[in-house]
Amino acid sequence: MIRLLSDLLSRQDPTQPHTLLTRLIVSFCICLAYIVLHGFYGLLASIVVYLLGVEIMGLPLQTMFYPFILGLLSGCWKSFLGLREYWRNHGHANS
């Protein structure tokens, strides 16, 4: 994916604004990266909650899904912030 982005952006003229296709591809990569990263963090937290909460403290099994859902929601929020920053501040070719 990094190779796709670097190849796409290397063909882009720095004095011209990004095309809609370039913006959509970069936006997709931003969303995917944040959601996968925070989803992984949520998965790790779910494992800890399962081991400590479900196995040791006897909490219900559904409790282990909350950190994963929270991680995905956090990834969506960070994706939104990253997209907002990208669409406002990058690719406008102010030169």
All heavy atoms as an XYZ file, in Angstrom:
762
protein
N       0.823     -1.179      0.000
C       0.000      0.000      0.000
C       0.871      1.248      0.000
O       0.546      2.220     -0.674
C      -0.933      0.001      1.208
C      -1.836      1.155      1.196
S      -3.300      1.167      2.235
C      -3.020      0.087      3.535
N       1.978      1.204      0.732
C       2.893      2.346      0.754
C       3.489      2.561     -0.633
O       3.651      3.689     -1.079
C       3.998      2.122      1.804
C       3.397      2.001      3.202
C       5.033      3.234      1.762
C       2.696      3.230      3.685
N       3.785      1.465     -1.316
C       4.335      1.566     -2.673
C       3.311      2.214     -3.616
O       3.673      3.022     -4.461
C       4.739      0.190     -3.190
C       5.476      0.241     -4.496
C       5.893     -1.133     -4.913
N       6.578     -1.778     -3.813
C       7.763     -2.349     -3.904
N       8.374     -2.381     -5.045
N       8.325     -2.906     -2.860
N       2.055      1.845     -3.462
C       0.993      2.450     -4.278
C       0.921      3.949     -4.042
O       0.864      4.739     -4.995
C      -0.354      1.803     -3.951
C      -1.582      2.471     -4.560
C      -1.656      2.189     -6.046
C      -2.827      2.006     -3.857
N       0.964      4.338     -2.781
C       0.903      5.770     -2.461
C       2.122      6.520     -2.972
O       2.000      7.597     -3.547
C       0.792      5.966     -0.954
C      -0.595      5.857     -0.364
C      -0.535      6.006      1.134
C      -1.516      6.859     -0.964
N       3.314      5.953     -2.757
C       4.520      6.648     -3.203
C       4.564      6.748     -4.723
O       4.983      7.771     -5.273
C       5.769      5.962     -2.659
O       5.879      4.660     -3.186
N       4.134      5.692     -5.420
C       4.103      5.740     -6.879
C       3.078      6.757     -7.368
O       3.335      7.529     -8.296
C       3.777      4.345     -7.435
C       3.828      4.301     -8.940
O       4.793      4.857     -9.518
O       2.901      3.721     -9.543
N       1.927      6.777     -6.740
C       0.875      7.712     -7.131
C       1.294      9.150     -6.886
O       1.131     10.022     -7.752
C      -0.408      7.400     -6.349
C      -1.621      8.250     -6.657
C      -2.119      7.974     -8.063
C      -2.707      7.966     -5.653
N       1.885      9.413     -5.736
C       2.277     10.777     -5.407
C       3.526     11.217     -6.154
O       3.743     12.411     -6.356
C       2.465     10.916     -3.904
C       1.174     10.788     -3.088
C       1.483     10.852     -1.600
C       0.162     11.840     -3.461
N       4.380     10.269     -6.590
C       5.567     10.660     -7.356
C       5.185     11.122     -8.758
O       5.894     11.923     -9.361
C       6.558      9.501     -7.435
O       6.046      8.462     -8.247
N       4.079     10.612     -9.289
C       3.616     11.047    -10.610
C       2.851     12.359    -10.544
O       2.607     12.983    -11.570
C       2.721      9.972    -11.235
C       3.509      8.802    -11.738
C       2.633      7.935    -12.610
N       2.520      6.640    -11.943
C       1.446      5.914    -11.892
N       0.344      6.325    -12.455
N       1.430      4.757    -11.276
N       2.473     12.761     -9.357
C       1.694     13.985     -9.168
C       2.606     15.198     -9.320
O       3.688     15.258     -8.735
C       1.068     13.966     -7.777
C       0.182     15.120     -7.470
C      -1.186     14.979     -8.083
O      -1.674     13.875     -8.249
N      -1.787     16.077     -8.423
N       2.174     16.171    -10.084
C       2.915     17.420    -10.234
C       2.754     18.233     -8.951
O       1.637     18.540     -8.541
C       2.365     18.194    -11.431
C       3.132     19.470    -11.720
O       4.214     19.655    -11.144
O       2.637     20.271    -12.533
N       3.872     18.588     -8.290
C       3.756     19.291     -7.004
C       3.127     20.678     -7.111
O       2.651     21.219     -6.118
C       5.189     19.391     -6.490
C       6.058     18.746     -7.477
C       5.242     18.282     -8.627
N       3.119     21.265     -8.300
C       2.527     22.596     -8.439
C       1.036     22.539     -8.724
O       0.384     23.573     -8.762
C       3.229     23.370     -9.578
O       3.048     22.648    -10.805
C       4.698     23.551     -9.268
N       0.493     21.349     -8.929
C      -0.933     21.175     -9.206
C      -1.626     20.564     -7.989
O      -1.031     19.781     -7.265
C      -1.136     20.256    -10.409
C      -0.576     20.799    -11.704
C      -1.289     22.061    -12.134
O      -2.499     22.158    -12.038
N      -0.517     23.045    -12.590
N      -2.894     20.887     -7.781
C      -3.628     20.242     -6.687
C      -3.840     18.752     -6.977
O      -3.823     18.334     -8.131
C      -4.949     20.984     -6.628
C      -5.010     21.861     -7.810
C      -3.665     21.907     -8.455
N      -4.034     17.981     -5.923
C      -4.290     16.554     -6.091
C      -5.598     16.335     -6.838
O      -6.567     17.061     -6.631
C      -4.375     15.856     -4.734
C      -3.060     15.751     -4.046
N      -2.941     15.237     -2.780
C      -1.800     16.078     -4.419
C      -1.683     15.250     -2.407
N      -0.968     15.768     -3.380
N      -5.609     15.299     -7.661
C      -6.848     14.948     -8.359
C      -7.793     14.276     -7.370
O      -7.396     13.865     -6.275
C      -6.564     14.001     -9.527
O      -6.030     12.782     -9.001
C      -5.593     14.623    -10.514
N      -9.041     14.132     -7.780
C     -10.029     13.488     -6.907
C      -9.650     12.034     -6.652
O      -9.789     11.538     -5.532
C     -11.430     13.582     -7.529
C     -12.554     12.955     -6.720
C     -12.678     13.659     -5.369
C     -13.852     13.012     -7.475
N      -9.135     11.341     -7.668
C      -8.719      9.952     -7.495
C      -7.590      9.848     -6.482
O      -7.610      8.977     -5.602
C      -8.290      9.352     -8.837
C      -7.800      7.912     -8.783
C      -8.927      6.992     -8.330
C      -7.258      7.489    -10.127
N      -6.614     10.741     -6.564
C      -5.512     10.733     -5.593
C      -6.032     10.983     -4.190
O      -5.638     10.300     -3.241
C      -4.473     11.805     -5.972
O      -4.013     11.559     -7.295
C      -3.300     11.786     -5.017
N      -6.914     11.929     -4.045
C      -7.469     12.227     -2.724
C      -8.256     11.045     -2.161
O      -8.177     10.759     -0.976
C      -8.370     13.455     -2.788
C      -7.600     14.741     -2.906
C      -8.561     15.920     -2.880
N      -7.832     17.150     -2.835
C      -7.444     17.750     -1.708
N      -7.714     17.212     -0.561
N      -6.790     18.872     -1.748
N      -9.014     10.356     -3.022
C      -9.784      9.210     -2.552
C      -8.875      8.049     -2.142
O      -9.130      7.388     -1.130
C     -10.772      8.761     -3.618
C     -11.940      9.710     -3.875
C     -12.795      9.204     -5.028
C     -12.769      9.883     -2.628
N      -7.819      7.812     -2.892
C      -6.897      6.728     -2.550
C      -6.160      7.037     -1.252
O      -6.044      6.174     -0.373
C      -5.915      6.461     -3.707
C      -6.671      5.842     -4.883
C      -4.781      5.547     -3.263
C      -5.851      5.687     -6.142
N      -5.682      8.261     -1.100
C      -5.004      8.647      0.140
C      -5.981      8.593      1.314
O      -5.631      8.122      2.405
C      -4.356     10.042     -0.003
C      -3.848     10.553      1.324
C      -3.233     10.002     -1.024
N      -7.211      9.008      1.110
C      -8.220      8.962      2.168
C      -8.508      7.526      2.588
O      -8.632      7.226      3.782
C      -9.510      9.625      1.701
O      -9.297     10.977      1.416
N      -8.620      6.630      1.613
C      -8.838      5.216      1.918
C      -7.679      4.653      2.738
O      -7.896      3.923      3.715
C      -9.020      4.417      0.627
C      -9.083      2.939      0.843
C     -10.224      2.361      1.379
C      -8.004      2.134      0.541
C     -10.283      0.987      1.599
C      -8.048      0.766      0.754
C      -9.192      0.191      1.282
N      -6.454      4.999      2.366
C      -5.289      4.503      3.100
C      -5.245      5.039      4.526
O      -4.882      4.319      5.455
C      -4.004      4.853      2.354
S      -3.823      3.980      0.801
N      -5.613      6.299      4.701
C      -5.664      6.884      6.042
C      -6.687      6.138      6.900
O      -6.395      5.741      8.034
C      -5.995      8.390      5.969
C      -4.817      9.173      5.412
C      -6.383      8.936      7.339
C      -5.129     10.625      5.096
N      -7.882      5.928      6.362
C      -8.936      5.215      7.109
C      -8.519      3.799      7.442
O      -8.668      3.343      8.578
C     -10.230      5.192      6.306
S     -11.085      6.747      6.248
N      -7.998      3.096      6.466
C      -7.601      1.707      6.680
C      -6.509      1.603      7.746
O      -6.581      0.751      8.634
C      -7.133      1.090      5.362
C      -6.778     -0.382      5.410
C      -8.029     -1.206      5.667
C      -6.115     -0.800      4.121
N      -5.527      2.487      7.670
C      -4.418      2.423      8.622
C      -4.892      2.659     10.055
O      -4.535      1.902     10.970
C      -3.354      3.454      8.241
N      -5.703      3.684     10.271
C      -6.172      3.974     11.626
C      -7.092      2.892     12.165
O      -6.997      2.496     13.328
C      -6.881      5.328     11.693
C      -5.947      6.496     11.846
C      -5.917      7.509     10.903
C      -5.107      6.595     12.943
C      -5.070      8.581     11.038
C      -4.249      7.659     13.092
C      -4.233      8.656     12.134
O      -3.395      9.716     12.273
N      -8.000      2.385     11.327
C      -8.939      1.376     11.806
C      -8.227      0.064     12.113
O      -8.509     -0.580     13.127
C     -10.091      1.199     10.799
C     -10.965      2.452     10.826
C     -10.914     -0.032     11.105
C     -12.027      2.501      9.762
N      -7.277     -0.318     11.276
C      -6.517     -1.551     11.547
C      -5.666     -1.392     12.800
O      -5.623     -2.288     13.648
C      -5.661     -1.932     10.319
C      -4.648     -3.006     10.665
C      -6.551     -2.403      9.182
N      -4.991     -0.260     12.940
C      -4.137     -0.044     14.108
C      -4.943     -0.043     15.406
O      -4.621     -0.768     16.353
C      -3.378      1.279     13.976
C      -2.491      1.672     15.147
C      -1.314      0.691     15.262
C      -1.984      3.077     14.993
N      -6.000      0.726     15.455
C      -6.798      0.795     16.680
C      -7.597     -0.488     16.905
O      -7.859     -0.861     18.046
C      -7.710      2.015     16.645
C      -6.970      3.297     16.871
N      -6.952      3.928     18.083
C      -6.201      4.047     16.053
C      -6.219      5.016     17.999
N      -5.747      5.116     16.767
N      -7.980     -1.166     15.834
C      -8.627     -2.467     15.980
C      -7.675     -3.489     16.594
O      -8.078     -4.314     17.419
N      -6.401     -3.423     16.216
C      -5.400     -4.310     16.811
C      -5.214     -3.999     18.292
O      -5.127     -4.908     19.119
C      -4.075     -4.182     16.064
C      -2.982     -5.040     16.620
C      -3.022     -6.418     16.472
C      -1.917     -4.475     17.294
C      -2.023     -7.216     16.994
C      -0.912     -5.257     17.811
C      -0.964     -6.636     17.658
N      -5.162     -2.714     18.643
C      -5.069     -2.339     20.049
C      -6.286     -2.843     20.817
O      -6.170     -3.320     21.946
C      -4.958     -0.820     20.213
C      -3.660     -0.222     19.752
C      -3.585      1.115     19.388
C      -2.501     -0.976     19.656
C      -2.402      1.687     18.963
C      -1.313     -0.417     19.230
C      -1.270      0.917     18.888
O      -0.103      1.467     18.467
N      -7.462     -2.718     20.220
C      -8.678     -3.214     20.859
C      -8.648     -4.719     21.027
O      -9.125     -5.247     22.035
N      -8.093     -5.433     20.051
C      -7.968     -6.882     20.150
C      -7.039     -7.275     21.294
O      -7.346     -8.192     22.068
C      -7.468     -7.459     18.830
C      -7.326     -8.968     18.761
C      -8.691     -9.627     18.867
C      -6.640     -9.365     17.473
N      -5.920     -6.575     21.418
C      -5.007     -6.857     22.532
C      -5.676     -6.574     23.874
O      -5.532     -7.350     24.826
C      -3.732     -6.031     22.395
C      -2.800     -6.414     21.249
C      -1.605     -5.477     21.206
C      -2.342     -7.849     21.371
N      -6.416     -5.485     23.951
C      -7.124     -5.165     25.200
C      -8.214     -6.200     25.484
O      -8.447     -6.553     26.646
C      -7.725     -3.767     25.117
N      -8.846     -6.726     24.437
C      -9.865     -7.765     24.628
C      -9.258     -9.038     25.202
O      -9.874     -9.708     26.031
C     -10.545     -8.096     23.299
O     -11.321     -7.029     22.872
N      -8.064     -9.350     24.761
C      -7.382    -10.534     25.304
C      -7.086    -10.346     26.785
O      -7.304    -11.254     27.595
C      -6.093    -10.829     24.497
C      -6.462    -11.271     23.084
C      -5.236    -11.872     25.195
C      -5.293    -11.361     22.135
N      -6.625     -9.148     27.147
C      -6.345     -8.869     28.554
C      -7.633     -8.922     29.376
O      -7.663     -9.506     30.474
C      -5.644     -7.505     28.704
C      -5.545     -7.086     30.161
C      -4.269     -7.546     28.066
N      -8.708     -8.343     28.858
C      -9.990     -8.368     29.568
C     -10.488     -9.799     29.703
O     -11.024    -10.191     30.744
C     -11.031     -7.473     28.858
C     -12.438     -7.732     29.370
C     -10.672     -6.013     29.037
N     -10.300    -10.603     28.669
C     -10.729    -12.000     28.748
C      -9.949    -12.740     29.828
O     -10.530    -13.435     30.661
C     -10.554    -12.700     27.400
C     -10.882    -14.167     27.468
C     -12.197    -14.586     27.513
C      -9.873    -15.124     27.525
C     -12.515    -15.934     27.604
C     -10.178    -16.466     27.613
C     -11.502    -16.870     27.648
O     -11.800    -18.201     27.742
N      -8.627    -12.573     29.818
C      -7.807    -13.303     30.794
C      -8.065    -12.837     32.220
O      -8.183    -13.662     33.130
C      -6.326    -13.159     30.445
C      -5.883    -13.861     29.156
C      -4.438    -13.532     28.858
C      -6.090    -15.357     29.264
N      -8.130    -11.524     32.412
C      -8.301    -11.014     33.773
C      -9.766    -10.968     34.202
O     -10.102    -11.376     35.311
C      -7.690     -9.613     33.886
C      -6.182     -9.526     33.708
C      -5.728     -8.071     33.790
C      -5.466    -10.364     34.733
N     -10.624    -10.472     33.323
C     -12.012    -10.261     33.719
C     -12.873    -11.502     33.658
O     -13.594    -11.807     34.597
N     -12.786    -12.223     32.550
C     -13.674    -13.362     32.364
C     -13.151    -14.581     33.114
O     -13.892    -15.245     33.847
C     -13.863    -13.667     30.856
C     -14.679    -14.922     30.644
C     -14.510    -12.478     30.151
N     -11.882    -14.871     32.932
C     -11.329    -16.086     33.542
C     -11.111    -15.946     35.052
O     -11.453    -16.836     35.809
C     -10.001    -16.453     32.863
C     -10.153    -16.982     31.464
C     -10.865    -18.319     31.410
O     -10.658    -19.149     32.308
O     -11.648    -18.515     30.467
N     -10.565    -14.834     35.487
C     -10.211    -14.697     36.908
C     -11.373    -14.133     37.728
O     -11.724    -14.672     38.770
C      -8.951    -13.823     37.064
C      -7.752    -14.554     36.447
C      -8.682    -13.505     38.527
C      -6.471    -13.755     36.446
N     -11.996    -13.052     37.224
C     -13.028    -12.391     38.022
C     -14.432    -12.888     37.722
O     -15.374    -12.506     38.413
C     -12.950    -10.872     37.818
C     -11.652    -10.309     38.330
S     -11.373     -8.526     38.191
C     -12.680     -7.869     37.282
N     -14.611    -13.689     36.691
C     -15.916    -14.261     36.402
C     -16.919    -13.316     35.764
O     -18.124    -13.493     35.918
N     -16.449    -12.314     35.034
C     -17.357    -11.408     34.332
C     -18.010    -12.128     33.152
O     -17.512    -13.147     32.689
C     -16.576    -10.187     33.824
C     -15.987     -9.269     34.891
C     -15.135     -8.186     34.240
C     -17.085     -8.637     35.718
N     -19.122    -11.606     32.651
C     -19.756    -12.240     31.485
C     -18.841    -12.193     30.254
O     -18.005    -11.300     30.122
C     -21.002    -11.391     31.235
C     -21.161    -10.521     32.404
C     -19.884    -10.482     33.163
N     -19.022    -13.138     29.357
C     -18.168    -13.251     28.176
C     -18.300    -12.041     27.253
O     -17.342    -11.675     26.572
C     -18.510    -14.536     27.419
C     -17.605    -14.913     26.257
C     -16.184    -15.130     26.751
C     -18.115    -16.154     25.571
N     -19.465    -11.396     27.231
C     -19.663    -10.237     26.369
C     -18.754     -9.073     26.751
O     -18.520     -8.179     25.938
C     -21.120     -9.758     26.410
C     -22.102    -10.712     25.815
C     -22.525    -11.798     26.801
O     -22.121    -11.782     27.961
N     -23.338    -12.732     26.336
N     -18.242     -9.085     27.958
C     -17.371     -8.011     28.429
C     -16.115     -7.894     27.586
O     -15.601     -6.796     27.390
C     -16.974     -8.259     29.897
O     -18.152     -8.516     30.640
C     -16.253     -7.078     30.491
N     -15.645     -9.006     27.045
C     -14.394     -8.956     26.281
C     -14.566     -8.263     24.932
O     -13.566     -7.881     24.312
C     -13.818    -10.348     26.084
C     -14.641    -11.250     25.210
S     -13.870    -12.822     24.925
C     -13.124    -12.539     23.347
N     -15.787     -8.070     24.459
C     -15.995     -7.403     23.175
C     -15.954     -5.882     23.299
O     -15.731     -5.192     22.299
C     -17.327     -7.828     22.564
C     -17.357     -9.274     22.181
C     -18.213    -10.147     22.840
C     -16.517     -9.767     21.207
C     -18.246    -11.483     22.497
C     -16.540    -11.102     20.861
C     -17.400    -11.962     21.507
N     -16.152     -5.354     24.480
C     -16.192     -3.905     24.653
C     -14.881     -3.215     24.284
O     -14.918     -2.181     23.614
C     -16.616     -3.537     26.071
C     -18.023     -3.994     26.418
C     -18.346     -4.401     27.699
C     -19.028     -4.036     25.467
C     -19.624     -4.822     28.014
C     -20.311     -4.455     25.773
C     -20.598     -4.848     27.050
O     -21.866     -5.268     27.356
N     -13.712     -3.716     24.693
C     -12.477     -3.034     24.273
C     -12.264     -3.051     22.766
O     -11.762     -2.087     22.191
C     -11.372     -3.808     24.988
C     -12.027     -4.506     26.094
C     -13.422     -4.772     25.664
N     -12.666     -4.142     22.105
C     -12.507     -4.212     20.658
C     -13.410     -3.201     19.962
O     -12.973     -2.494     19.044
C     -12.800     -5.631     20.164
C     -12.576     -5.805     18.691
C     -11.301     -5.733     18.154
C     -13.637     -6.033     17.845
C     -11.093     -5.887     16.803
C     -13.445     -6.187     16.491
C     -12.159     -6.116     15.961
N     -14.646     -3.103     20.417
C     -15.576     -2.131     19.839
C     -15.081     -0.715     20.112
O     -15.126      0.150     19.232
C     -16.991     -2.356     20.386
C     -17.530     -3.696     19.880
C     -17.924     -1.221     20.017
C     -18.800     -4.148     20.549
N     -14.588     -0.482     21.313
C     -14.036      0.825     21.650
C     -12.821      1.149     20.781
O     -12.644      2.287     20.336
C     -13.668      0.874     23.132
C     -13.235      2.211     23.683
C     -14.383      3.205     23.596
C     -12.785      2.058     25.116
N     -11.977      0.149     20.510
C     -10.831      0.354     19.627
C     -11.254      0.706     18.215
O     -10.669      1.587     17.571
N     -12.280      0.030     17.703
C     -12.770      0.346     16.356
C     -13.391      1.739     16.302
O     -13.185      2.476     15.334
C     -13.782     -0.697     15.901
C     -13.212     -2.079     15.578
C     -14.336     -3.021     15.183
C     -12.173     -2.007     14.488
N     -14.126      2.107     17.335
C     -14.696      3.460     17.379
C     -13.605      4.520     17.465
O     -13.687      5.574     16.825
C     -15.663      3.593     18.547
C     -16.977      2.825     18.421
C     -17.781      2.951     19.707
C     -17.760      3.308     17.231
N     -12.572      4.221     18.244
C     -11.437      5.133     18.332
C     -10.733      5.257     16.981
O     -10.320      6.350     16.581
C     -10.459      4.634     19.398
O      -9.268      5.354     19.367
N     -10.603      4.138     16.269
C     -10.005      4.174     14.939
C     -10.835      4.981     13.959
O     -10.289      5.716     13.131
N     -12.143      4.878     14.058
C     -13.015      5.676     13.193
C     -12.874      7.167     13.499
O     -12.833      8.002     12.588
C     -14.465      5.238     13.349
S     -14.821      3.626     12.650
N     -12.783      7.501     14.770
C     -12.633      8.904     15.158
C     -11.292      9.462     14.679
O     -11.240     10.565     14.127
C     -12.774      9.062     16.661
C     -12.577     10.467     17.128
C     -11.557     10.959     17.861
C     -13.443     11.571     16.859
N     -11.723     12.299     18.064
C     -12.874     12.707     17.462
C     -14.634     11.711     16.168
C     -13.455     13.962     17.385
C     -15.208     12.965     16.095
C     -14.622     14.076     16.701
N     -10.218      8.693     14.864
C      -8.903      9.150     14.398
C      -8.875      9.233     12.877
O      -8.215     10.112     12.320
C      -7.808      8.213     14.895
C      -7.541      8.296     16.391
C      -6.955      9.622     16.775
C      -5.502      9.642     16.404
N      -4.802     10.829     16.866
N      -9.582      8.331     12.201
C      -9.683      8.403     10.740
C     -10.363      9.693     10.323
O      -9.910     10.366      9.387
C     -10.481      7.227     10.196
O      -9.827      6.034     10.406
N     -11.443     10.026     11.011
C     -12.140     11.267     10.708
C     -11.225     12.473     10.894
O     -11.169     13.364     10.035
C     -13.385     11.408     11.583
C     -14.020     12.762     11.515
C     -14.721     13.147     10.382
C     -13.897     13.646     12.568
C     -15.300     14.412     10.304
C     -14.469     14.897     12.501
C     -15.171     15.292     11.365
N     -10.476     12.497     11.995
C      -9.567     13.617     12.240
C      -8.452     13.678     11.198
O      -8.072     14.750     10.732
C      -8.972     13.512     13.646
C      -9.955     13.684     14.803
C      -9.242     13.495     16.138
C     -10.638     15.028     14.738
N      -7.917     12.513     10.833
C      -6.875     12.467      9.804
C      -7.377     12.902      8.442
O      -6.700     13.623      7.704
N      -8.588     12.473      8.097
C      -9.171     12.885      6.825
C      -9.450     14.380      6.797
O      -9.208     15.059      5.788
C     -10.466     12.118      6.568
C     -10.316     10.658      6.197
C     -11.682     10.009      6.080
C      -9.538     10.499      4.929
N      -9.966     14.882      7.895
C     -10.244     16.313      7.953
C      -8.955     17.122      7.784
O      -8.919     18.099      7.037
C     -10.908     16.654      9.290
C     -11.364     18.090      9.373
C     -12.020     18.366     10.672
N     -11.007     18.297     11.727
C     -11.241     18.546     12.994
N     -12.448     18.824     13.394
N     -10.272     18.482     13.878
N      -7.905     16.683      8.435
C      -6.625     17.385      8.332
C      -6.062     17.278      6.915
O      -5.541     18.252      6.370
C      -5.644     16.800      9.357
C      -4.421     17.630      9.615
C      -3.278     17.243      8.706
O      -3.211     16.082      8.289
O      -2.457     18.120      8.410
N      -6.162     16.100      6.297
C      -5.647     15.922      4.938
C      -6.430     16.774      3.940
O      -5.835     17.459      3.112
C      -5.713     14.446      4.538
C      -5.425     14.224      3.076
C      -4.148     14.422      2.570
C      -6.434     13.867      2.194
C      -3.875     14.246      1.230
C      -6.183     13.688      0.856
C      -4.898     13.875      0.375
O      -4.638     13.712     -0.960
N      -7.744     16.722      4.001
C      -8.545     17.452      3.015
C      -8.445     18.966      3.197
O      -8.620     19.715      2.246
C     -10.000     17.011      3.082
C     -10.213     15.728      2.340
C      -9.935     14.480      2.786
C     -10.721     15.567      1.016
N     -10.249     13.547      1.838
C     -10.737     14.183      0.739
C     -11.174     16.452      0.047
C     -11.175     13.687     -0.478
C     -11.629     15.940     -1.155
C     -11.621     14.571     -1.409
N      -8.166     19.423      4.411
C      -8.050     20.868      4.628
C      -6.663     21.409      4.308
O      -6.535     22.539      3.843
C      -8.363     21.210      6.086
C      -9.806     21.175      6.423
C     -10.030     21.613      7.849
N     -11.441     21.613      8.184
C     -11.899     21.824      9.388
N     -11.060     22.080     10.383
N     -13.198     21.792      9.617
N      -5.620     20.635      4.597
C      -4.263     21.201      4.586
C      -3.301     20.621      3.573
O      -2.204     21.152      3.445
C      -3.645     21.046      5.984
C      -4.470     21.717      7.042
O      -5.014     22.786      6.823
N      -4.591     21.078      8.197
N      -3.639     19.563      2.856
C      -2.665     18.926      1.961
C      -3.241     18.784      0.567
O      -4.428     18.606      0.382
C      -2.264     17.543      2.498
C      -1.609     17.602      3.826
N      -0.326     18.057      4.006
C      -2.071     17.302      5.061
C      -0.021     18.005      5.281
N      -1.073     17.570      5.954
N      -2.340     18.825     -0.414
C      -2.724     18.572     -1.787
C      -3.372     19.734     -2.508
O      -3.958     19.544     -3.566
N      -3.237     20.942     -1.951
C      -3.854     22.093     -2.601
C      -2.887     22.827     -3.508
O      -3.304     23.691     -4.261
C      -4.415     23.073     -1.570
C      -5.502     22.487     -0.746
N      -6.680     22.032     -1.286
C      -5.599     22.271      0.587
C      -7.454     21.570     -0.335
N      -6.819     21.691      0.819
N      -1.598     22.508     -3.433
C      -0.554     23.112     -4.278
C      -0.592     24.621     -4.208
O      -0.978     25.299     -5.144
C      -0.668     22.618     -5.713
N      -0.192     25.135     -3.075
C      -0.216     26.583     -2.854
C       0.906     27.319     -3.561
O       0.983     28.519     -3.495
C      -0.154     26.881     -1.357
C      -1.361     26.343     -0.633
O      -2.448     26.297     -1.207
N      -1.197     25.943      0.595
N       1.806     26.586     -4.249
C       2.926     27.247     -4.912
C       2.485     28.016     -6.128
O       1.669     27.669     -6.863
C       3.970     26.263     -5.389
O       4.050     25.123     -4.654
